[in-house]
Amino acid sequence: MGRPSDSQEAQVPRIDFRGLELARPSSPEWAAARSEAAAALRRLGCFEAVYGGVGADLKGPLMARAAPELFALPLGAKTRNASDHPFLGYIGNIPGMAYESLRVADAPDLHSVDKFARLLWPQGNPSFCNIVWTYAKRMQELEQMVERMILESLGLEKYFQSHIESLEYAVRLSEYGVPLDRETKIAMQSHVDPNMITIIAQHEVGGLEVQAEDGSWIAVEPSPDSFVVMTGEAFAVRTNGRLPPCRHRVRITGEKKRYSALFSSRPKDGCVVQVPEELVDDEHPLLYKPCDYNEYIKFRFSEEGKKVKDTLASFCGAKKEEIAA
């Protein structure tokens, strides 16, 4: 399961994105951030982005007002946040977990946020909508800068526009109670995300831990001006394994509720994620066949998928016959 790390050097790299713009990807500051981001993602699958696009004036209302207001709603209202796809709506009532979560689909679009709000508040909630939509727009700017940096670092910048056009974005708000397992204090078991990128915002209560290469766990403390950026399984496919998905968990040692906001990108319905030919050669043989993302999600959370060690390799690995369950 790994052990907590007590090394002074065991830290998630902090990278300064302040002043960077997607429209100016040729500045020396951009190149420096790109180099640091690429190195961190290859090593840990994550980094901490110091980002001026979302300050305390937005992060505070999101975490201290919008999220608590959302989770204070009756269960019947929250479960109206439903989806035909696994884990794309309300999550809660999980045995052994004091955890609830709701997902705002297409969050950078104000109409979509308003549609979400009217599901839960029939009269609407303009204040909630404005906070979540503004947050999503600012996070989308950061996410797309990271996407471009990744592709540039691999010599794939020509694919940037088509790549981001294949993605959809969402905001997931989560509330954690005091962990039911008081011995381990684990509030969310270790896992990797299936999507392209997840950007995690913590508030006053921390708990996020990421796994280092040696199996130890690195705690990421909350910060008012930074966000944890991590790659998921879809980017592992896209980069032919160059960028590993970040394994992470939540461990809460205090007695207060924890709120988090996740901004994520995932392939749109019907999109197939595949490895560009530029990333396949004698030194880097093809690791993944073209992957229908929605079909993979169904497999990952199916009874069959739960029986295998590596669901991604089992579903679309180039050498599936060599993968042991």
C-alpha positions as a Python dict, from the first residue, in 0.01 Angstrom:
ca = {
    (1, 'M'): (0, 0, 0),
    (2, 'G'): (301, 228, 35),
    (3, 'R'): (418, 435, 328),
    (4, 'P'): (400, 803, 416),
    (5, 'S'): (715, 983, 306),
    (6, 'D'): (919, 1177, 561),
    (7, 'S'): (1188, 1290, 320),
    (8, 'Q'): (1246, 1664, 289),
    (9, 'E'): (1297, 1607, -83),
    (10, 'A'): (970, 1421, -132),
    (11, 'Q'): (761, 1704, -268),
    (12, 'V'): (536, 1761, -564),
    (13, 'P'): (711, 2016, -791),
    (14, 'R'): (561, 2367, -786),
    (15, 'I'): (560, 2538, -1126),
    (16, 'D'): (482, 2906, -1178),
    (17, 'F'): (214, 2969, -1443),
    (18, 'R'): (152, 3331, -1343),
    (19, 'G'): (176, 3563, -1641),
    (20, 'L'): (169, 3282, -1897),
    (21, 'E'): (-84, 3297, -2179),
    (22, 'L'): (-199, 3036, -2429),
    (23, 'A'): (-171, 3304, -2699),
    (24, 'R'): (202, 3353, -2625),
    (25, 'P'): (362, 3007, -2620),
    (26, 'S'): (702, 3127, -2742),
    (27, 'S'): (818, 3327, -2439),
    (28, 'P'): (1120, 3216, -2232),
    (29, 'E'): (892, 3184, -1928),
    (30, 'W'): (663, 2949, -2122),
    (31, 'A'): (959, 2734, -2229),
    (32, 'A'): (1085, 2711, -1871),
    (33, 'A'): (744, 2611, -1735),
    (34, 'R'): (700, 2358, -2017),
    (35, 'S'): (1032, 2192, -1937),
    (36, 'E'): (947, 2168, -1567),
    (37, 'A'): (595, 2041, -1632),
    (38, 'A'): (711, 1772, -1876),
    (39, 'A'): (975, 1647, -1631),
    (40, 'A'): (729, 1636, -1341),
    (41, 'L'): (460, 1455, -1540),
    (42, 'R'): (706, 1192, -1665),
    (43, 'R'): (827, 1128, -1309),
    (44, 'L'): (515, 1164, -1091),
    (45, 'G'): (225, 1218, -1327),
    (46, 'C'): (151, 1546, -1149),
    (47, 'F'): (273, 1886, -1038),
    (48, 'E'): (146, 2187, -844),
    (49, 'A'): (61, 2486, -1066),
    (50, 'V'): (87, 2832, -911),
    (51, 'Y'): (-181, 3010, -1113),
    (52, 'G'): (-306, 3366, -1087),
    (53, 'G'): (-623, 3307, -1288),
    (54, 'V'): (-812, 3193, -978),
    (55, 'G'): (-751, 3388, -659),
    (56, 'A'): (-897, 3376, -310),
    (57, 'D'): (-1182, 3599, -429),
    (58, 'L'): (-1309, 3309, -643),
    (59, 'K'): (-1171, 3001, -472),
    (60, 'G'): (-1311, 3113, -136),
    (61, 'P'): (-1674, 3153, -249),
    (62, 'L'): (-1653, 2825, -444),
    (63, 'M'): (-1534, 2622, -147),
    (64, 'A'): (-1686, 2809, 146),
    (65, 'R'): (-2026, 2895, -2),
    (66, 'A'): (-2117, 2715, -326),
    (67, 'A'): (-1996, 2366, -224),
    (68, 'P'): (-2154, 2359, 126),
    (69, 'E'): (-2479, 2497, -18),
    (70, 'L'): (-2480, 2219, -276),
    (71, 'F'): (-2422, 1936, -29),
    (72, 'A'): (-2680, 2072, 216),
    (73, 'L'): (-2954, 1988, -36),
    (74, 'P'): (-3181, 1687, 30),
    (75, 'L'): (-3056, 1356, -109),
    (76, 'G'): (-3349, 1340, -350),
    (77, 'A'): (-3237, 1663, -512),
    (78, 'K'): (-2871, 1562, -537),
    (79, 'T'): (-2949, 1227, -699),
    (80, 'R'): (-3115, 1412, -987),
    (81, 'N'): (-2757, 1470, -1104),
    (82, 'A'): (-2768, 1139, -1294),
    (83, 'S'): (-2586, 999, -1598),
    (84, 'D'): (-2605, 698, -1828),
    (85, 'H'): (-2228, 661, -1796),
    (86, 'P'): (-2054, 524, -1485),
    (87, 'F'): (-1947, 790, -1232),
    (88, 'L'): (-2051, 1090, -1442),
    (89, 'G'): (-2323, 1205, -1203),
    (90, 'Y'): (-2395, 1198, -831),
    (91, 'I'): (-2170, 970, -625),
    (92, 'G'): (-2262, 884, -268),
    (93, 'N'): (-2394, 622, -28),
    (94, 'I'): (-2077, 417, -78),
    (95, 'P'): (-2032, 158, 200),
    (96, 'G'): (-1743, 249, 427),
    (97, 'M'): (-1703, 601, 290),
    (98, 'A'): (-1821, 939, 422),
    (99, 'Y'): (-1818, 1093, 76),
    (100, 'E'): (-2050, 1268, -168),
    (101, 'S'): (-1979, 1419, -507),
    (102, 'L'): (-2169, 1591, -789),
    (103, 'R'): (-2055, 1667, -1143),
    (104, 'V'): (-2132, 1976, -1351),
    (105, 'A'): (-2096, 1868, -1716),
    (106, 'D'): (-1971, 2118, -1978),
    (107, 'A'): (-1895, 2359, -1695),
    (108, 'P'): (-1722, 2626, -1911),
    (109, 'D'): (-2062, 2681, -2075),
    (110, 'L'): (-2294, 2900, -1863),
    (111, 'H'): (-2608, 2742, -2010),
    (112, 'S'): (-2490, 2396, -1899),
    (113, 'V'): (-2418, 2519, -1547),
    (114, 'D'): (-2763, 2680, -1528),
    (115, 'K'): (-2919, 2353, -1649),
    (116, 'F'): (-2739, 2168, -1369),
    (117, 'A'): (-2856, 2423, -1110),
    (118, 'R'): (-3220, 2404, -1219),
    (119, 'L'): (-3213, 2028, -1169),
    (120, 'L'): (-3134, 2085, -803),
    (121, 'W'): (-3295, 2424, -740),
    (122, 'P'): (-3613, 2451, -952),
    (123, 'Q'): (-3604, 2830, -914),
    (124, 'G'): (-3242, 2838, -1028),
    (125, 'N'): (-2938, 2964, -840),
    (126, 'P'): (-2764, 3251, -1026),
    (127, 'S'): (-2497, 3302, -759),
    (128, 'F'): (-2394, 2934, -766),
    (129, 'C'): (-2392, 2935, -1147),
    (130, 'N'): (-2173, 3244, -1174),
    (131, 'I'): (-1918, 3109, -926),
    (132, 'V'): (-1890, 2764, -1087),
    (133, 'W'): (-1892, 2895, -1445),
    (134, 'T'): (-1625, 3159, -1377),
    (135, 'Y'): (-1410, 2900, -1202),
    (136, 'A'): (-1448, 2656, -1492),
    (137, 'K'): (-1353, 2917, -1753),
    (138, 'R'): (-1036, 3008, -1562),
    (139, 'M'): (-946, 2643, -1508),
    (140, 'Q'): (-998, 2570, -1876),
    (141, 'E'): (-731, 2829, -1956),
    (142, 'L'): (-484, 2654, -1726),
    (143, 'E'): (-580, 2308, -1852),
    (144, 'Q'): (-528, 2404, -2215),
    (145, 'M'): (-190, 2559, -2138),
    (146, 'V'): (-85, 2229, -1984),
    (147, 'E'): (-224, 2035, -2283),
    (148, 'R'): (-23, 2250, -2523),
    (149, 'M'): (295, 2219, -2317),
    (150, 'I'): (264, 1841, -2312),
    (151, 'L'): (218, 1816, -2687),
    (152, 'E'): (501, 2064, -2753),
    (153, 'S'): (737, 1867, -2529),
    (154, 'L'): (670, 1560, -2744),
    (155, 'G'): (695, 1741, -3078),
    (156, 'L'): (320, 1709, -3134),
    (157, 'E'): (213, 2074, -3127),
    (158, 'K'): (51, 2040, -3471),
    (159, 'Y'): (-217, 1823, -3306),
    (160, 'F'): (-306, 2078, -3037),
    (161, 'Q'): (-618, 2227, -3195),
    (162, 'S'): (-773, 1896, -3298),
    (163, 'H'): (-680, 1750, -2960),
    (164, 'I'): (-859, 2011, -2750),
    (165, 'E'): (-1158, 2005, -2985),
    (166, 'S'): (-1196, 1634, -2903),
    (167, 'L'): (-1232, 1704, -2529),
    (168, 'E'): (-1514, 1798, -2295),
    (169, 'Y'): (-1475, 1957, -1955),
    (170, 'A'): (-1647, 1926, -1620),
    (171, 'V'): (-1629, 2046, -1260),
    (172, 'R'): (-1682, 1790, -984),
    (173, 'L'): (-1744, 1918, -631),
    (174, 'S'): (-1679, 1675, -346),
    (175, 'E'): (-1746, 1667, 27),
    (176, 'Y'): (-1556, 1435, 261),
    (177, 'G'): (-1667, 1367, 616),
    (178, 'V'): (-1447, 1225, 889),
    (179, 'P'): (-1308, 892, 756),
    (180, 'L'): (-1496, 592, 888),
    (181, 'D'): (-1167, 400, 915),
    (182, 'R'): (-1010, 585, 1207),
    (183, 'E'): (-696, 371, 1197),
    (184, 'T'): (-578, 440, 842),
    (185, 'K'): (-777, 766, 806),
    (186, 'I'): (-820, 681, 437),
    (187, 'A'): (-1114, 878, 294),
    (188, 'M'): (-1061, 775, -70),
    (189, 'Q'): (-868, 464, -172),
    (190, 'S'): (-570, 496, -404),
    (191, 'H'): (-659, 511, -773),
    (192, 'V'): (-571, 667, -1107),
    (193, 'D'): (-817, 877, -1305),
    (194, 'P'): (-928, 751, -1647),
    (195, 'N'): (-950, 1095, -1811),
    (196, 'M'): (-695, 1321, -1981),
    (197, 'I'): (-620, 1576, -1709),
    (198, 'T'): (-757, 1649, -1363),
    (199, 'I'): (-688, 1976, -1181),
    (200, 'I'): (-758, 1952, -809),
    (201, 'A'): (-828, 2245, -580),
    (202, 'Q'): (-815, 2192, -205),
    (203, 'H'): (-934, 2449, 48),
    (204, 'E'): (-875, 2467, 422),
    (205, 'V'): (-863, 2092, 486),
    (206, 'G'): (-598, 1896, 298),
    (207, 'G'): (-570, 1522, 255),
    (208, 'L'): (-454, 1470, -103),
    (209, 'E'): (-156, 1237, -132),
    (210, 'V'): (24, 1126, -449),
    (211, 'Q'): (238, 817, -485),
    (212, 'A'): (608, 858, -553),
    (213, 'E'): (818, 626, -768),
    (214, 'D'): (937, 433, -462),
    (215, 'G'): (581, 365, -346),
    (216, 'S'): (580, 623, -67),
    (217, 'W'): (303, 882, -36),
    (218, 'I'): (360, 1256, -67),
    (219, 'A'): (112, 1484, 108),
    (220, 'V'): (5, 1791, -91),
    (221, 'E'): (-98, 2068, 146),
    (222, 'P'): (-371, 2317, 53),
    (223, 'S'): (-250, 2645, -92),
    (224, 'P'): (-456, 2954, -178),
    (225, 'D'): (-278, 3012, -508),
    (226, 'S'): (-196, 2665, -641),
    (227, 'F'): (-370, 2365, -797),
    (228, 'V'): (-260, 2005, -842),
    (229, 'V'): (-245, 1905, -1209),
    (230, 'M'): (-238, 1532, -1285),
    (231, 'T'): (-260, 1319, -1597),
    (232, 'G'): (-495, 1025, -1635),
    (233, 'E'): (-508, 701, -1831),
    (234, 'A'): (-631, 865, -2152),
    (235, 'F'): (-309, 1065, -2170),
    (236, 'A'): (-107, 749, -2111),
    (237, 'V'): (-266, 612, -2429),
    (238, 'R'): (-225, 940, -2619),
    (239, 'T'): (147, 958, -2534),
    (240, 'N'): (221, 585, -2580),
    (241, 'G'): (302, 552, -2212),
    (242, 'R'): (535, 853, -2193),
    (243, 'L'): (313, 1011, -1925),
    (244, 'P'): (199, 771, -1652),
    (245, 'P'): (-133, 835, -1479),
    (246, 'C'): (-90, 977, -1130),
    (247, 'R'): (-185, 740, -850),
    (248, 'H'): (-338, 933, -562),
    (249, 'R'): (-559, 898, -257),
    (250, 'V'): (-723, 1109, 15),
    (251, 'R'): (-623, 1070, 379),
    (252, 'I'): (-785, 1300, 635),
    (253, 'T'): (-636, 1321, 983),
    (254, 'G'): (-856, 1594, 1132),
    (255, 'E'): (-1220, 1621, 1231),
    (256, 'K'): (-1342, 1882, 979),
    (257, 'K'): (-1525, 1829, 652),
    (258, 'R'): (-1308, 1851, 342),
    (259, 'Y'): (-1422, 2016, 21),
    (260, 'S'): (-1247, 1984, -313),
    (261, 'A'): (-1311, 2095, -669),
    (262, 'L'): (-1192, 1887, -963),
    (263, 'F'): (-1173, 2035, -1311),
    (264, 'S'): (-1127, 1756, -1564),
    (265, 'S'): (-1102, 1693, -1935),
    (266, 'R'): (-1213, 1372, -2104),
    (267, 'P'): (-1265, 1261, -2466),
    (268, 'K'): (-1608, 1347, -2603),
    (269, 'D'): (-1860, 1070, -2666),
    (270, 'G'): (-1755, 863, -2966),
    (271, 'C'): (-1393, 981, -2960),
    (272, 'V'): (-1119, 724, -3003),
    (273, 'V'): (-787, 794, -2832),
    (274, 'Q'): (-487, 672, -3026),
    (275, 'V'): (-110, 698, -3031),
    (276, 'P'): (35, 936, -3296),
    (277, 'E'): (275, 762, -3532),
    (278, 'E'): (550, 1004, -3424),
    (279, 'L'): (564, 835, -3083),
    (280, 'V'): (623, 482, -3214),
    (281, 'D'): (971, 361, -3311),
    (282, 'D'): (1217, 81, -3234),
    (283, 'E'): (1290, 223, -2889),
    (284, 'H'): (923, 294, -2818),
    (285, 'P'): (707, 11, -2955),
    (286, 'L'): (332, 61, -2967),
    (287, 'L'): (184, 6, -2620),
    (288, 'Y'): (-183, 79, -2685),
    (289, 'K'): (-425, 12, -2965),
    (290, 'P'): (-687, 279, -3049),
    (291, 'C'): (-910, 314, -2743),
    (292, 'D'): (-1280, 399, -2753),
    (293, 'Y'): (-1294, 599, -2430),
    (294, 'N'): (-1658, 536, -2341),
    (295, 'E'): (-1622, 164, -2401),
    (296, 'Y'): (-1313, 163, -2182),
    (297, 'I'): (-1503, 334, -1899),
    (298, 'K'): (-1772, 66, -1919),
    (299, 'F'): (-1506, -205, -1903),
    (300, 'R'): (-1309, -43, -1621),
    (301, 'F'): (-1610, -37, -1389),
    (302, 'S'): (-1757, -371, -1500),
    (303, 'E'): (-1732, -695, -1303),
    (304, 'E'): (-1484, -823, -1562),
    (305, 'G'): (-1273, -509, -1534),
    (306, 'K'): (-1257, -534, -1156),
    (307, 'K'): (-1088, -875, -1186),
    (308, 'V'): (-777, -756, -1373),
    (309, 'K'): (-471, -576, -1239),
    (310, 'D'): (-432, -330, -1526),
    (311, 'T'): (-766, -247, -1685),
    (312, 'L'): (-617, -13, -1945),
    (313, 'A'): (-365, -267, -2075),
    (314, 'S'): (-627, -542, -2062),
    (315, 'F'): (-871, -334, -2267),
    (316, 'C'): (-646, -179, -2532),
    (317, 'G'): (-291, -300, -2471),
    (318, 'A'): (-101, -377, -2790),
    (319, 'K'): (6, -713, -2644),
    (320, 'K'): (-306, -815, -2454),
    (321, 'E'): (-217, -1182, -2466),
    (322, 'E'): (90, -1115, -2246),
    (323, 'I'): (-107, -940, -1971),
    (324, 'A'): (-180, -1156, -1668),
    (325, 'A'): (-494, -1102, -1467),
}
